[in-house]
């Protein structure tokens, strides 16, 4: 897993962008370089118009990957999507006006976390990659500018999810969501650019099985694992039930402490 990339300071950057570059560099220990010092291949972070993005120098046609919780697509899904009928919400088991605390231990770009926040959950994201964590943190920062009430329900912790869950401190966790990266077959359809980039940057999740035991210990109600339909259950542990769709399923594990739900 790649833990550090250069943070490129663009030519003629505004004072705000320069300040953000310095803040991100100081927080996450990314080396700052100028645009002229950048290599013609490899990943790098950049700040443009107040947005932190991850770019691939060897593929200039692909736009930088950003975390944008307030994007038109995200807000449309919030306003016109399935809401509590969304498969992930049904799998988590949210009912009525419950204010559940959910841990997303494999947040990626945070899209599923935002769906859960949109239906009233408080979500703690745990991310071990400092690069992805920096992108998530920037997404929360920008969300707070327009939707502070939503941003206040999102928390980010940096670290190995299996270890963080094992020694989790703070309020009770009702449910835990796991969506580990699954190796895509070469013959499969073209994977989304974000997933391709994540696979190149982070590799797959060979230690994904290690996430389930501490998750089952920590959650009071459920652990939900998103899997491709062709994939085996995580850690060889049979789920209590599964919610299936065309391409993937949600394996639901009811926690022993709440089997009477």
C-alpha atoms as an extended CHARMM CRD file, in Angstrom:
* protein
*
       261  EXT
         1         1  UNK       CA              0.0000000000        0.0000000000        0.0000000000  PROA      1               0.0000000000
         2         2  UNK       CA              1.2970000000        3.4250000000       -0.9670000000  PROA      2               0.0000000000
         3         3  UNK       CA              1.3050000000        5.6490000000        2.1330000000  PROA      3               0.0000000000
         4         4  UNK       CA              2.6190000000        8.9090000000        0.7240000000  PROA      4               0.0000000000
         5         5  UNK       CA              2.5150000000       10.8810000000       -2.4960000000  PROA      5               0.0000000000
         6         6  UNK       CA              3.7400000000       14.3850000000       -3.3420000000  PROA      6               0.0000000000
         7         7  UNK       CA              1.3900000000       17.3050000000       -2.8810000000  PROA      7               0.0000000000
         8         8  UNK       CA              1.7580000000       19.5660000000       -5.9040000000  PROA      8               0.0000000000
         9         9  UNK       CA              1.5150000000       23.3070000000       -5.4890000000  PROA      9               0.0000000000
        10        10  UNK       CA              0.0990000000       24.5750000000       -8.7550000000  PROA      10              0.0000000000
        11        11  UNK       CA              1.5470000000       27.6100000000      -10.4630000000  PROA      11              0.0000000000
        12        12  UNK       CA             -0.2520000000       30.8630000000       -9.6530000000  PROA      12              0.0000000000
        13        13  UNK       CA             -2.1060000000       29.2080000000       -6.7580000000  PROA      13              0.0000000000
        14        14  UNK       CA             -4.3860000000       31.4900000000       -4.7650000000  PROA      14              0.0000000000
        15        15  UNK       CA             -3.5010000000       32.2970000000       -1.1840000000  PROA      15              0.0000000000
        16        16  UNK       CA             -6.3780000000       30.0840000000       -0.0090000000  PROA      16              0.0000000000
        17        17  UNK       CA             -5.1680000000       27.1180000000       -2.0640000000  PROA      17              0.0000000000
        18        18  UNK       CA             -1.6130000000       27.6200000000       -0.8430000000  PROA      18              0.0000000000
        19        19  UNK       CA             -2.8300000000       27.7010000000        2.7560000000  PROA      19              0.0000000000
        20        20  UNK       CA             -4.7960000000       24.4830000000        2.2070000000  PROA      20              0.0000000000
        21        21  UNK       CA             -1.7630000000       22.7900000000        0.6420000000  PROA      21              0.0000000000
        22        22  UNK       CA              0.3260000000       23.7050000000        3.6770000000  PROA      22              0.0000000000
        23        23  UNK       CA             -2.3520000000       22.5410000000        6.1080000000  PROA      23              0.0000000000
        24        24  UNK       CA             -2.7830000000       19.1740000000        4.3700000000  PROA      24              0.0000000000
        25        25  UNK       CA              0.9830000000       18.6950000000        4.1520000000  PROA      25              0.0000000000
        26        26  UNK       CA              1.4480000000       19.4470000000        7.8420000000  PROA      26              0.0000000000
        27        27  UNK       CA             -1.4030000000       17.1600000000        8.9330000000  PROA      27              0.0000000000
        28        28  UNK       CA             -0.5540000000       14.1580000000        6.7390000000  PROA      28              0.0000000000
        29        29  UNK       CA              3.1870000000       14.6200000000        6.1040000000  PROA      29              0.0000000000
        30        30  UNK       CA              2.9500000000       14.8020000000        2.3220000000  PROA      30              0.0000000000
        31        31  UNK       CA              5.9790000000       16.4920000000        0.7150000000  PROA      31              0.0000000000
        32        32  UNK       CA              5.0850000000       19.7000000000       -1.1320000000  PROA      32              0.0000000000
        33        33  UNK       CA              6.6040000000       20.1860000000       -4.5770000000  PROA      33              0.0000000000
        34        34  UNK       CA              6.0240000000       22.6540000000       -7.3700000000  PROA      34              0.0000000000
        35        35  UNK       CA              4.3190000000       21.7440000000      -10.6190000000  PROA      35              0.0000000000
        36        36  UNK       CA              7.6370000000       21.8630000000      -12.4730000000  PROA      36              0.0000000000
        37        37  UNK       CA              9.1190000000       19.2890000000      -10.0770000000  PROA      37              0.0000000000
        38        38  UNK       CA              6.3220000000       16.7720000000      -10.6820000000  PROA      38              0.0000000000
        39        39  UNK       CA              7.1400000000       13.5080000000      -12.4540000000  PROA      39              0.0000000000
        40        40  UNK       CA              5.3070000000       12.4830000000      -15.5970000000  PROA      40              0.0000000000
        41        41  UNK       CA              4.0140000000        9.2860000000      -14.0060000000  PROA      41              0.0000000000
        42        42  UNK       CA              2.7100000000        8.1690000000      -10.6390000000  PROA      42              0.0000000000
        43        43  UNK       CA              0.1040000000        9.5290000000       -8.2730000000  PROA      43              0.0000000000
        44        44  UNK       CA              0.0790000000       12.9700000000       -6.7280000000  PROA      44              0.0000000000
        45        45  UNK       CA             -2.2750000000       15.1730000000       -4.7290000000  PROA      45              0.0000000000
        46        46  UNK       CA             -3.2130000000       18.6660000000       -5.7850000000  PROA      46              0.0000000000
        47        47  UNK       CA             -5.3760000000       21.5200000000       -4.5550000000  PROA      47              0.0000000000
        48        48  UNK       CA             -7.3810000000       23.4440000000       -7.0990000000  PROA      48              0.0000000000
        49        49  UNK       CA            -10.1420000000       25.9390000000       -6.3120000000  PROA      49              0.0000000000
        50        50  UNK       CA            -10.2610000000       24.8070000000       -2.7150000000  PROA      50              0.0000000000
        51        51  UNK       CA            -10.5880000000       21.0920000000       -3.4900000000  PROA      51              0.0000000000
        52        52  UNK       CA             -8.0680000000       18.3570000000       -2.6940000000  PROA      52              0.0000000000
        53        53  UNK       CA             -7.8050000000       15.7540000000       -5.4460000000  PROA      53              0.0000000000
        54        54  UNK       CA             -5.7410000000       12.6870000000       -6.2780000000  PROA      54              0.0000000000
        55        55  UNK       CA             -4.4160000000       12.5460000000       -9.8340000000  PROA      55              0.0000000000
        56        56  UNK       CA             -2.4620000000       10.0910000000      -11.9390000000  PROA      56              0.0000000000
        57        57  UNK       CA              0.3070000000       11.8410000000      -13.8820000000  PROA      57              0.0000000000
        58        58  UNK       CA              0.4670000000        9.0010000000      -16.3950000000  PROA      58              0.0000000000
        59        59  UNK       CA             -3.2150000000        9.4300000000      -17.3440000000  PROA      59              0.0000000000
        60        60  UNK       CA             -3.8940000000       13.1000000000      -17.9590000000  PROA      60              0.0000000000
        61        61  UNK       CA             -7.3080000000       12.4240000000      -19.5070000000  PROA      61              0.0000000000
        62        62  UNK       CA             -8.7570000000       11.2500000000      -16.1920000000  PROA      62              0.0000000000
        63        63  UNK       CA             -9.8510000000       13.9900000000      -13.8120000000  PROA      63              0.0000000000
        64        64  UNK       CA             -8.5170000000       13.9470000000      -10.2500000000  PROA      64              0.0000000000
        65        65  UNK       CA            -10.4850000000       11.8250000000       -7.7950000000  PROA      65              0.0000000000
        66        66  UNK       CA            -12.1480000000       13.9300000000       -5.1040000000  PROA      66              0.0000000000
        67        67  UNK       CA            -14.5130000000       13.3310000000       -2.1980000000  PROA      67              0.0000000000
        68        68  UNK       CA            -17.5420000000       15.5080000000       -2.8530000000  PROA      68              0.0000000000
        69        69  UNK       CA            -20.4110000000       14.7880000000       -0.4750000000  PROA      69              0.0000000000
        70        70  UNK       CA            -22.2490000000       17.8840000000       -1.7130000000  PROA      70              0.0000000000
        71        71  UNK       CA            -22.0060000000       16.9620000000       -5.4000000000  PROA      71              0.0000000000
        72        72  UNK       CA            -25.2150000000       17.2000000000       -7.4630000000  PROA      72              0.0000000000
        73        73  UNK       CA            -25.2860000000       13.4030000000       -7.7300000000  PROA      73              0.0000000000
        74        74  UNK       CA            -24.9470000000       12.9260000000       -3.9580000000  PROA      74              0.0000000000
        75        75  UNK       CA            -27.5830000000       15.5310000000       -3.1470000000  PROA      75              0.0000000000
        76        76  UNK       CA            -29.9630000000       14.1520000000       -5.7750000000  PROA      76              0.0000000000
        77        77  UNK       CA            -29.5890000000       10.6910000000       -4.2580000000  PROA      77              0.0000000000
        78        78  UNK       CA            -30.2460000000       12.1810000000       -0.8220000000  PROA      78              0.0000000000
        79        79  UNK       CA            -33.3690000000       14.0190000000       -1.9580000000  PROA      79              0.0000000000
        80        80  UNK       CA            -34.7990000000       11.6060000000       -4.5250000000  PROA      80              0.0000000000
        81        81  UNK       CA            -33.1150000000        8.2960000000       -3.7520000000  PROA      81              0.0000000000
        82        82  UNK       CA            -34.5840000000        5.3750000000       -1.8860000000  PROA      82              0.0000000000
        83        83  UNK       CA            -33.8900000000        6.8490000000        1.5310000000  PROA      83              0.0000000000
        84        84  UNK       CA            -34.6780000000        4.2130000000        4.1020000000  PROA      84              0.0000000000
        85        85  UNK       CA            -35.5420000000        1.8250000000        1.2560000000  PROA      85              0.0000000000
        86        86  UNK       CA            -31.9400000000        1.9050000000        0.0130000000  PROA      86              0.0000000000
        87        87  UNK       CA            -30.4910000000       -1.6240000000        0.2250000000  PROA      87              0.0000000000
        88        88  UNK       CA            -27.6770000000       -0.5320000000        2.5460000000  PROA      88              0.0000000000
        89        89  UNK       CA            -30.1410000000        1.1220000000        4.9400000000  PROA      89              0.0000000000
        90        90  UNK       CA            -32.3570000000       -1.9650000000        4.9720000000  PROA      90              0.0000000000
        91        91  UNK       CA            -29.3180000000       -4.1500000000        5.5760000000  PROA      91              0.0000000000
        92        92  UNK       CA            -28.1330000000       -1.9710000000        8.4670000000  PROA      92              0.0000000000
        93        93  UNK       CA            -31.5720000000       -2.4710000000       10.0250000000  PROA      93              0.0000000000
        94        94  UNK       CA            -32.4580000000        1.1340000000       10.7590000000  PROA      94              0.0000000000
        95        95  UNK       CA            -36.0610000000        1.4560000000       11.9360000000  PROA      95              0.0000000000
        96        96  UNK       CA            -38.3210000000        4.3620000000       12.8250000000  PROA      96              0.0000000000
        97        97  UNK       CA            -36.5860000000        7.4530000000       14.1280000000  PROA      97              0.0000000000
        98        98  UNK       CA            -33.6350000000        5.6290000000       15.6240000000  PROA      98              0.0000000000
        99        99  UNK       CA            -30.4060000000        7.6240000000       15.7440000000  PROA      99              0.0000000000
       100       100  UNK       CA            -27.8980000000        4.8760000000       15.1230000000  PROA      100             0.0000000000
       101       101  UNK       CA            -24.1450000000        5.1470000000       15.3090000000  PROA      101             0.0000000000
       102       102  UNK       CA            -22.6000000000        3.2270000000       12.4100000000  PROA      102             0.0000000000
       103       103  UNK       CA            -18.9060000000        2.5300000000       11.8620000000  PROA      103             0.0000000000
       104       104  UNK       CA            -17.8680000000        2.3360000000        8.1960000000  PROA      104             0.0000000000
       105       105  UNK       CA            -14.5890000000        0.4480000000        8.4360000000  PROA      105             0.0000000000
       106       106  UNK       CA            -13.8810000000        0.5100000000        4.6830000000  PROA      106             0.0000000000
       107       107  UNK       CA            -15.1830000000        3.9340000000        3.5850000000  PROA      107             0.0000000000
       108       108  UNK       CA            -13.5290000000        4.3790000000        0.1880000000  PROA      108             0.0000000000
       109       109  UNK       CA            -14.7490000000        7.7520000000       -1.0630000000  PROA      109             0.0000000000
       110       110  UNK       CA            -17.4720000000        7.8360000000        1.5690000000  PROA      110             0.0000000000
       111       111  UNK       CA            -20.5250000000        7.4500000000       -0.6760000000  PROA      111             0.0000000000
       112       112  UNK       CA            -22.2010000000        4.7640000000        1.4320000000  PROA      112             0.0000000000
       113       113  UNK       CA            -21.3410000000        6.6870000000        4.5940000000  PROA      113             0.0000000000
       114       114  UNK       CA            -23.1090000000        9.7350000000        3.1720000000  PROA      114             0.0000000000
       115       115  UNK       CA            -26.2230000000        7.6780000000        2.3850000000  PROA      115             0.0000000000
       116       116  UNK       CA            -26.3330000000        6.5600000000        6.0200000000  PROA      116             0.0000000000
       117       117  UNK       CA            -25.8320000000       10.1090000000        7.2940000000  PROA      117             0.0000000000
       118       118  UNK       CA            -28.6190000000       11.2810000000        4.9700000000  PROA      118             0.0000000000
       119       119  UNK       CA            -31.1290000000        8.9950000000        6.7150000000  PROA      119             0.0000000000
       120       120  UNK       CA            -30.1600000000       10.1500000000       10.1880000000  PROA      120             0.0000000000
       121       121  UNK       CA            -27.2330000000        7.9660000000       11.2140000000  PROA      121             0.0000000000
       122       122  UNK       CA            -24.0780000000        9.2090000000       12.8370000000  PROA      122             0.0000000000
       123       123  UNK       CA            -21.1630000000        7.6310000000       10.9610000000  PROA      123             0.0000000000
       124       124  UNK       CA            -17.5720000000        7.0880000000       12.0260000000  PROA      124             0.0000000000
       125       125  UNK       CA            -15.2900000000        6.2740000000        9.0890000000  PROA      125             0.0000000000
       126       126  UNK       CA            -12.0390000000        4.4100000000        9.7390000000  PROA      126             0.0000000000
       127       127  UNK       CA             -9.4220000000        4.6800000000        6.9790000000  PROA      127             0.0000000000
       128       128  UNK       CA             -5.8700000000        3.3470000000        7.1420000000  PROA      128             0.0000000000
       129       129  UNK       CA             -4.5130000000        5.0210000000        4.0070000000  PROA      129             0.0000000000
       130       130  UNK       CA             -3.3420000000        8.5580000000        4.8230000000  PROA      130             0.0000000000
       131       131  UNK       CA             -3.9750000000        9.5080000000        1.1860000000  PROA      131             0.0000000000
       132       132  UNK       CA             -7.6170000000        8.4060000000        1.2240000000  PROA      132             0.0000000000
       133       133  UNK       CA             -8.0670000000        9.7590000000        4.7610000000  PROA      133             0.0000000000
       134       134  UNK       CA             -6.8770000000       13.1770000000        3.6050000000  PROA      134             0.0000000000
       135       135  UNK       CA             -9.4030000000       13.1180000000        0.7480000000  PROA      135             0.0000000000
       136       136  UNK       CA            -12.2130000000       12.1390000000        3.1430000000  PROA      136             0.0000000000
       137       137  UNK       CA            -11.2410000000       14.8360000000        5.6060000000  PROA      137             0.0000000000
       138       138  UNK       CA            -11.2980000000       17.4150000000        2.8220000000  PROA      138             0.0000000000
       139       139  UNK       CA            -14.7310000000       16.1810000000        1.7680000000  PROA      139             0.0000000000
       140       140  UNK       CA            -16.0870000000       16.6200000000        5.3050000000  PROA      140             0.0000000000
       141       141  UNK       CA            -14.5220000000       20.0970000000        5.4970000000  PROA      141             0.0000000000
       142       142  UNK       CA            -16.2230000000       21.2160000000        2.3010000000  PROA      142             0.0000000000
       143       143  UNK       CA            -19.5410000000       19.6120000000        3.2360000000  PROA      143             0.0000000000
       144       144  UNK       CA            -19.4910000000       21.6590000000        6.4520000000  PROA      144             0.0000000000
       145       145  UNK       CA            -19.4120000000       24.8630000000        4.4070000000  PROA      145             0.0000000000
       146       146  UNK       CA            -22.8560000000       24.1850000000        2.9120000000  PROA      146             0.0000000000
       147       147  UNK       CA            -24.4280000000       21.5240000000        5.1320000000  PROA      147             0.0000000000
       148       148  UNK       CA            -22.9140000000       21.8040000000        8.6060000000  PROA      148             0.0000000000
       149       149  UNK       CA            -25.6280000000       19.6580000000       10.1760000000  PROA      149             0.0000000000
       150       150  UNK       CA            -24.7210000000       16.7320000000        7.9080000000  PROA      150             0.0000000000
       151       151  UNK       CA            -20.9750000000       17.2190000000        8.3040000000  PROA      151             0.0000000000
       152       152  UNK       CA            -21.3630000000       17.1810000000       12.0930000000  PROA      152             0.0000000000
       153       153  UNK       CA            -22.6610000000       13.6050000000       11.8430000000  PROA      153             0.0000000000
       154       154  UNK       CA            -19.4900000000       12.3750000000       10.0900000000  PROA      154             0.0000000000
       155       155  UNK       CA            -16.3040000000       11.5350000000       11.9780000000  PROA      155             0.0000000000
       156       156  UNK       CA            -13.0050000000       10.2700000000       10.5740000000  PROA      156             0.0000000000
       157       157  UNK       CA            -10.4610000000        8.1040000000       12.3650000000  PROA      157             0.0000000000
       158       158  UNK       CA             -7.1280000000        7.2270000000       10.7800000000  PROA      158             0.0000000000
       159       159  UNK       CA             -5.7760000000        3.7630000000       11.4340000000  PROA      159             0.0000000000
       160       160  UNK       CA             -6.0760000000        0.0430000000       10.7340000000  PROA      160             0.0000000000
       161       161  UNK       CA             -9.7760000000       -0.7420000000       11.0840000000  PROA      161             0.0000000000
       162       162  UNK       CA             -9.2570000000       -4.1400000000       12.7220000000  PROA      162             0.0000000000
       163       163  UNK       CA             -7.1040000000       -2.5440000000       15.4270000000  PROA      163             0.0000000000
       164       164  UNK       CA             -9.2340000000        0.5940000000       15.8420000000  PROA      164             0.0000000000
       165       165  UNK       CA            -12.3910000000       -1.5060000000       16.2870000000  PROA      165             0.0000000000
       166       166  UNK       CA            -10.6500000000       -3.7490000000       18.7980000000  PROA      166             0.0000000000
       167       167  UNK       CA             -9.7440000000       -0.7900000000       20.9940000000  PROA      167             0.0000000000
       168       168  UNK       CA            -12.6670000000        1.4750000000       20.0840000000  PROA      168             0.0000000000
       169       169  UNK       CA            -13.4630000000        4.0970000000       22.6900000000  PROA      169             0.0000000000
       170       170  UNK       CA            -16.4550000000        6.4040000000       22.8680000000  PROA      170             0.0000000000
       171       171  UNK       CA            -20.1480000000        5.8730000000       22.3370000000  PROA      171             0.0000000000
       172       172  UNK       CA            -21.7610000000        2.5410000000       21.5530000000  PROA      172             0.0000000000
       173       173  UNK       CA            -21.7290000000        1.3350000000       17.9630000000  PROA      173             0.0000000000
       174       174  UNK       CA            -25.0470000000       -0.0350000000       16.7320000000  PROA      174             0.0000000000
       175       175  UNK       CA            -23.8670000000       -1.3610000000       13.3890000000  PROA      175             0.0000000000
       176       176  UNK       CA            -20.6730000000       -1.7990000000       11.3920000000  PROA      176             0.0000000000
       177       177  UNK       CA            -20.4400000000       -1.7180000000        7.6120000000  PROA      177             0.0000000000
       178       178  UNK       CA            -17.6960000000       -3.5190000000        5.7100000000  PROA      178             0.0000000000
       179       179  UNK       CA            -17.1260000000       -3.2570000000        1.9650000000  PROA      179             0.0000000000
       180       180  UNK       CA            -13.6080000000       -4.6260000000        1.3980000000  PROA      180             0.0000000000
       181       181  UNK       CA            -12.1070000000       -4.3680000000       -2.0610000000  PROA      181             0.0000000000
       182       182  UNK       CA            -12.5730000000       -7.5230000000       -4.0560000000  PROA      182             0.0000000000
       183       183  UNK       CA            -10.2020000000       -8.5150000000       -6.8850000000  PROA      183             0.0000000000
       184       184  UNK       CA            -11.9270000000       -7.9020000000      -10.2060000000  PROA      184             0.0000000000
       185       185  UNK       CA            -11.4660000000      -10.4730000000      -12.9400000000  PROA      185             0.0000000000
       186       186  UNK       CA             -9.5580000000       -9.1770000000      -15.9440000000  PROA      186             0.0000000000
       187       187  UNK       CA            -12.4090000000      -10.2040000000      -18.2420000000  PROA      187             0.0000000000
       188       188  UNK       CA            -14.9910000000       -8.2520000000      -16.2630000000  PROA      188             0.0000000000
       189       189  UNK       CA            -16.4300000000       -4.9650000000      -17.4570000000  PROA      189             0.0000000000
       190       190  UNK       CA            -14.2680000000       -1.8870000000      -17.1260000000  PROA      190             0.0000000000
       191       191  UNK       CA            -14.0900000000       -0.9680000000      -13.4720000000  PROA      191             0.0000000000
       192       192  UNK       CA            -14.9480000000        2.5940000000      -12.4900000000  PROA      192             0.0000000000
       193       193  UNK       CA            -11.9890000000        4.9630000000      -12.5460000000  PROA      193             0.0000000000
       194       194  UNK       CA            -12.0700000000        5.4030000000       -8.7740000000  PROA      194             0.0000000000
       195       195  UNK       CA            -11.9470000000        1.6420000000       -8.1870000000  PROA      195             0.0000000000
       196       196  UNK       CA             -9.1140000000        1.2050000000      -10.6890000000  PROA      196             0.0000000000
       197       197  UNK       CA             -7.1970000000        3.9810000000       -9.0020000000  PROA      197             0.0000000000
       198       198  UNK       CA             -7.8430000000        2.5420000000       -5.5310000000  PROA      198             0.0000000000
       199       199  UNK       CA             -6.6760000000       -0.8890000000       -6.6350000000  PROA      199             0.0000000000
       200       200  UNK       CA             -3.4710000000        0.5510000000       -8.0820000000  PROA      200             0.0000000000
       201       201  UNK       CA             -2.9130000000        2.7510000000       -5.0530000000  PROA      201             0.0000000000
       202       202  UNK       CA             -3.9020000000        0.4260000000       -2.2190000000  PROA      202             0.0000000000
       203       203  UNK       CA             -3.9060000000       -3.0540000000       -3.6750000000  PROA      203             0.0000000000
       204       204  UNK       CA             -6.6860000000       -5.4310000000       -2.6650000000  PROA      204             0.0000000000
       205       205  UNK       CA             -7.7050000000       -6.2360000000        0.9050000000  PROA      205             0.0000000000
       206       206  UNK       CA             -5.9290000000       -9.5390000000        1.6400000000  PROA      206             0.0000000000
       207       207  UNK       CA             -6.5450000000       -9.0140000000        5.3630000000  PROA      207             0.0000000000
       208       208  UNK       CA            -10.2810000000       -8.3440000000        4.9750000000  PROA      208             0.0000000000
       209       209  UNK       CA            -11.1530000000      -11.5090000000        6.9330000000  PROA      209             0.0000000000
       210       210  UNK       CA             -9.5360000000       -9.9370000000        9.9970000000  PROA      210             0.0000000000
       211       211  UNK       CA            -12.2080000000       -7.2120000000       10.0540000000  PROA      211             0.0000000000
       212       212  UNK       CA            -15.1560000000       -9.4420000000       10.9020000000  PROA      212             0.0000000000
       213       213  UNK       CA            -14.2710000000      -10.7600000000       14.4150000000  PROA      213             0.0000000000
       214       214  UNK       CA            -13.6280000000       -7.3280000000       16.0220000000  PROA      214             0.0000000000
       215       215  UNK       CA            -16.6730000000       -5.9260000000       14.2010000000  PROA      215             0.0000000000
       216       216  UNK       CA            -18.9010000000       -8.6160000000       15.7160000000  PROA      216             0.0000000000
       217       217  UNK       CA            -17.4660000000       -7.8410000000       19.1480000000  PROA      217             0.0000000000
       218       218  UNK       CA            -17.9960000000       -4.0870000000       18.8370000000  PROA      218             0.0000000000
       219       219  UNK       CA            -21.4320000000       -3.7930000000       17.1990000000  PROA      219             0.0000000000
       220       220  UNK       CA            -24.4910000000       -4.0280000000       19.4240000000  PROA      220             0.0000000000
       221       221  UNK       CA            -26.9390000000       -4.9300000000       16.6370000000  PROA      221             0.0000000000
       222       222  UNK       CA            -25.5050000000       -5.8320000000       13.2380000000  PROA      222             0.0000000000
       223       223  UNK       CA            -22.4740000000       -6.1810000000       11.0390000000  PROA      223             0.0000000000
       224       224  UNK       CA            -23.1600000000       -5.7950000000        7.3170000000  PROA      224             0.0000000000
       225       225  UNK       CA            -20.6860000000       -6.9750000000        4.6730000000  PROA      225             0.0000000000
       226       226  UNK       CA            -21.1010000000       -5.9830000000        1.0320000000  PROA      226             0.0000000000
       227       227  UNK       CA            -19.8460000000       -8.7060000000       -1.3280000000  PROA      227             0.0000000000
       228       228  UNK       CA            -20.0040000000       -9.4610000000       -5.0520000000  PROA      228             0.0000000000
       229       229  UNK       CA            -22.5220000000      -12.2280000000       -5.6810000000  PROA      229             0.0000000000
       230       230  UNK       CA            -19.6740000000      -14.5070000000       -6.7650000000  PROA      230             0.0000000000
       231       231  UNK       CA            -17.6470000000      -13.9990000000       -3.5780000000  PROA      231             0.0000000000
       232       232  UNK       CA            -17.4820000000      -16.3080000000       -0.6100000000  PROA      232             0.0000000000
       233       233  UNK       CA            -18.6490000000      -15.0740000000        2.7700000000  PROA      233             0.0000000000
       234       234  UNK       CA            -16.0580000000      -13.0790000000        4.6930000000  PROA      234             0.0000000000
       235       235  UNK       CA            -13.7820000000      -15.1240000000        6.9660000000  PROA      235             0.0000000000
       236       236  UNK       CA            -15.7690000000      -18.2440000000        6.0810000000  PROA      236             0.0000000000
       237       237  UNK       CA            -18.4810000000      -17.1860000000        8.5400000000  PROA      237             0.0000000000
       238       238  UNK       CA            -22.0510000000      -17.8660000000        7.4540000000  PROA      238             0.0000000000
       239       239  UNK       CA            -24.2700000000      -14.7890000000        7.6260000000  PROA      239             0.0000000000
       240       240  UNK       CA            -27.5700000000      -14.6400000000        9.4930000000  PROA      240             0.0000000000
       241       241  UNK       CA            -29.2310000000      -13.5120000000        6.2650000000  PROA      241             0.0000000000
       242       242  UNK       CA            -28.4270000000      -11.8410000000        2.9670000000  PROA      242             0.0000000000
       243       243  UNK       CA            -30.0290000000       -9.0830000000        0.9120000000  PROA      243             0.0000000000
       244       244  UNK       CA            -29.2310000000       -9.6750000000       -2.7540000000  PROA      244             0.0000000000
       245       245  UNK       CA            -29.2250000000       -7.5370000000       -5.8830000000  PROA      245             0.0000000000
       246       246  UNK       CA            -28.0790000000       -8.1820000000       -9.4460000000  PROA      246             0.0000000000
       247       247  UNK       CA            -24.3590000000       -7.6860000000       -8.8880000000  PROA      247             0.0000000000
       248       248  UNK       CA            -23.7770000000       -7.8780000000       -5.1570000000  PROA      248             0.0000000000
       249       249  UNK       CA            -25.2930000000       -8.8380000000       -1.8470000000  PROA      249             0.0000000000
       250       250  UNK       CA            -25.2960000000       -7.5820000000        1.7270000000  PROA      250             0.0000000000
       251       251  UNK       CA            -24.4030000000      -10.3260000000        4.1900000000  PROA      251             0.0000000000
       252       252  UNK       CA            -26.0150000000       -9.4640000000        7.5200000000  PROA      252             0.0000000000
       253       253  UNK       CA            -24.6490000000      -10.7860000000       10.8060000000  PROA      253             0.0000000000
       254       254  UNK       CA            -26.9280000000      -10.3530000000       13.8020000000  PROA      254             0.0000000000
       255       255  UNK       CA            -24.8650000000       -9.8170000000       16.9210000000  PROA      255             0.0000000000
       256       256  UNK       CA            -25.2210000000      -12.2810000000       19.7750000000  PROA      256             0.0000000000
       257       257  UNK       CA            -26.0450000000       -9.4970000000       22.2230000000  PROA      257             0.0000000000
       258       258  UNK       CA            -29.1080000000       -8.5620000000       20.1940000000  PROA      258             0.0000000000
       259       259  UNK       CA            -30.3890000000      -11.7210000000       18.5160000000  PROA      259             0.0000000000
       260       260  UNK       CA            -33.8520000000      -10.9560000000       19.7860000000  PROA      260             0.0000000000
       261       261  UNK       CA            -34.2920000000       -7.9790000000       17.4490000000  PROA      261             0.0000000000
